[in-house]
Amino acid sequence: MSARLTPLSFGGAAESPPPSAPSSAYGEAVRSPEPEPVSHEFDAVVEALLRAGQARTDILVREAGRPTRLAPYGIALAATLERGDDELAAGRLVVLHDPAGQPAWGGTFRIACYARAGLDPEMITDPMLPEVTWSWLEEALAEREAEFSALAGTVTTTASARFGQLREEDDTCEVELRCSWSPAWSPDDPAAIGAHLEALCDLMTMMAGEPPTNGVVSLTGRVRGDR
């Protein structure tokens, strides 16, 4: 499970009216939207998540932006598991908050989660791999006592072979999990909030084949041992 991950990659001038044109030809000036009022509930969640991330010594967790396209408030946290120069696993936890709530969420918060890890080539064809990965996510949430509802997602496995000028590079095999759920937490309970980030970090560790924590069997052991 020491396969190296493929690096992740993320990622005009405004038109002005001609001097001779009256301003009325362009309509009324567009005003910038009013900033969202401060949400003390969301701020408490952010503080709890950042503290939970700082407490991890095996995984680097950092803030990766404040997405607000799908909800008035949001925070993205990026996580990486490295050993030496190799990146063994990568993850992202995005927490969205809409004080008015959204019907599909069943509440005012929604979490979107992403995790991927490199695999040994002989594991990529194992038919149990997607099911094991998903069940391990559920177990990680349960072990951390992270309460939630409406869990949904997908597991994808990929194998990439290099040809031509890329032939000198190693082939890569990866498993990727994308999911979302509605957390059930109280802003006054930092441990309950941090448990959701802890579950993601635990998932990444197990996907990378690192020693298990909280009594959960690693992905390598589950796939190979259940045959």
C-alpha positions in Angstrom: 0.0 0.0 0.0 3.0 2.3 -0.5 1.9 3.2 -4.0 2.6 6.9 -4.8 -0.4 9.1 -5.7 -0.7 11.1 -8.8 -0.4 14.8 -7.8 -3.6 16.6 -7.5 -4.2 19.8 -9.6 -7.0 22.2 -8.7 -7.9 25.0 -10.4 -10.8 39.5 -18.3 -10.9 42.8 -17.7 -14.3 44.3 -17.0 -15.9 46.2 -19.9 -16.4 50.0 -19.4 -18.9 52.1 -21.3 -17.5 54.3 -24.0 -17.0 57.9 -23.0 -19.7 59.1 -25.4 -22.4 56.8 -24.1 -24.6 58.0 -21.3 -24.6 56.0 -18.1 -28.4 55.3 -18.6 -27.6 53.2 -21.6 -26.0 50.6 -19.3 -28.8 50.7 -16.7 -28.4 51.3 -13.1 -25.2 50.6 -11.3 -24.9 47.0 -10.0 -24.4 47.0 -6.3 -22.3 44.4 -4.6 -24.4 41.9 -2.6 -24.6 42.5 1.1 -22.2 40.3 3.1 -23.7 37.5 5.0 -24.2 38.3 8.7 -21.9 36.6 11.2 -23.0 33.1 12.1 -21.8 32.2 15.6 -23.0 28.7 15.0 -20.9 28.3 11.9 -17.9 30.0 13.6 -18.1 27.5 16.5 -18.0 24.6 14.0 -15.0 26.1 12.1 -13.1 26.5 15.4 -13.8 22.9 16.4 -12.8 21.5 13.1 -9.5 23.5 13.0 -8.6 22.3 16.5 -9.3 18.7 15.5 -7.1 19.1 12.5 -4.3 20.6 14.5 -4.5 17.7 17.0 -3.6 15.1 14.2 0.1 14.4 14.2 0.0 11.8 11.4 -1.9 13.8 8.8 -1.5 17.4 7.7 -4.8 19.3 7.8 -5.1 22.8 6.4 -7.8 25.2 5.5 -8.4 25.2 1.7 -10.9 28.0 1.2 -14.4 29.2 2.1 -16.9 27.9 -0.6 -20.2 29.8 -0.7 -21.7 28.8 -4.0 -24.0 26.2 -2.6 -24.7 27.8 0.8 -24.2 31.1 2.6 -21.4 29.7 4.7 -18.7 27.1 4.0 -15.2 25.9 4.8 -13.0 23.4 3.0 -10.3 21.4 4.8 -7.6 19.6 2.8 -5.7 16.6 4.4 -2.6 14.8 3.2 -0.9 11.6 4.5 2.8 11.6 3.6 5.6 9.3 4.4 8.9 10.7 3.3 8.5 12.1 -0.2 5.5 9.9 -1.0 1.9 11.1 -0.7 0.0 8.0 0.4 -3.5 9.5 0.7 -5.3 12.7 0.2 -8.7 14.0 1.4 -11.0 16.9 1.6 -13.8 17.8 3.9 -16.2 20.6 3.0 -18.7 21.8 5.5 -21.7 23.9 4.2 -24.1 25.8 6.4 -27.4 27.4 5.5 -29.2 28.9 8.5 -32.5 28.6 6.7 -31.9 24.9 6.0 -32.2 23.0 2.8 -34.8 20.2 2.2 -32.3 17.8 0.7 -30.1 18.2 3.8 -32.7 17.6 6.4 -31.0 20.3 8.5 -28.8 23.4 8.3 -25.4 21.7 7.8 -24.1 19.3 5.0 -20.7 17.7 4.7 -19.1 16.7 1.4 -16.1 14.3 1.8 -13.4 13.1 -0.6 -10.6 10.6 -0.1 -8.2 8.7 -2.3 -5.2 6.5 -1.8 -2.7 4.6 -3.9 -3.1 0.8 -4.2 -0.9 -2.2 -5.0 -1.6 -3.3 -8.6 -2.9 -6.7 -7.5 -5.6 -5.2 -5.4 -7.2 -3.0 -8.1 -9.1 -5.9 -9.6 -10.5 -7.2 -6.4 -14.3 -7.1 -6.7 -14.7 -6.5 -2.9 -12.6 -3.3 -3.0 -15.4 -0.8 -3.5 -17.7 -2.4 -0.9 -14.9 -2.7 1.6 -14.0 0.9 1.1 -17.5 2.1 1.7 -18.1 -0.1 4.7 -14.9 1.2 6.2 -16.2 4.7 5.9 -19.3 3.7 7.9 -17.2 2.0 10.5 -14.9 5.0 10.8 -17.8 7.3 11.5 -19.2 4.9 14.0 -15.9 4.4 15.8 -15.6 8.2 16.2 -19.3 8.4 17.3 -19.9 11.0 14.6 -23.7 11.3 14.3 -25.2 11.8 10.9 -28.0 11.1 8.4 -28.6 10.9 4.7 -25.2 9.4 3.9 -24.6 8.9 0.1 -21.7 8.5 -2.2 -19.6 6.5 -4.6 -16.4 4.5 -4.7 -14.2 4.5 -7.9 -11.1 2.4 -8.7 -8.7 3.4 -11.4 -5.6 1.9 -13.0 -3.4 4.1 -15.3 -0.7 2.8 -17.6 2.0 5.0 -19.0 3.1 4.9 -22.6 5.4 6.8 -25.0 7.5 9.4 -23.3 5.7 8.6 -20.0 6.7 5.0 -20.0 9.5 5.7 -17.6 7.0 6.7 -14.9 5.4 4.1 -12.8 1.8 2.9 -13.5 -0.7 4.0 -10.8 -3.6 2.3 -9.2 -5.9 4.3 -6.9 -9.2 4.0 -5.0 -11.3 7.1 -4.6 -14.3 7.7 -2.3 -16.7 10.7 -2.7 -19.6 11.1 -0.3 -21.8 13.5 1.7 -23.9 13.4 4.8 -25.8 15.7 7.2 -24.1 15.9 10.5 -26.1 15.9 13.8 -24.1 18.0 16.2 -24.4 20.8 18.6 -22.2 23.9 18.2 -21.5 23.7 21.9 -19.9 20.2 21.5 -16.5 20.6 19.8 -15.7 16.9 20.3 -18.8 15.9 18.3 -17.9 18.3 15.5 -14.3 17.3 15.4 -15.3 13.6 15.2 -16.4 14.0 11.6 -12.9 15.3 10.5 -11.3 12.6 12.7 -13.3 10.0 10.8 -12.0 11.3 7.4 -8.4 11.1 8.7 -8.9 7.6 10.0 -10.4 6.6 6.6 -7.4 8.0 4.8 -5.0 6.2 7.1 -6.7 2.8 6.6 -7.0 3.3 2.8 -3.3 3.9 2.7 -2.7 0.6 4.6 -1.2 2.3 7.7 -1.6 0.6 11.1 -5.2 0.6 12.2 -6.6 2.8 14.9 -9.7 2.4 17.2 -9.7 -1.3 16.5 -10.7 -0.9 12.8 -9.1 -3.3 10.4 -7.1 -1.6 7.6 -8.3 -1.7 4.0 -5.4 -4.0 3.0 -6.3 -6.5 5.7 -10.0 -6.5 4.9 -9.6 -7.0 1.1 -6.9 -9.7 1.4 -8.1 -11.3 4.6 -11.8 -11.8 3.6 -11.1 -13.9 0.5 
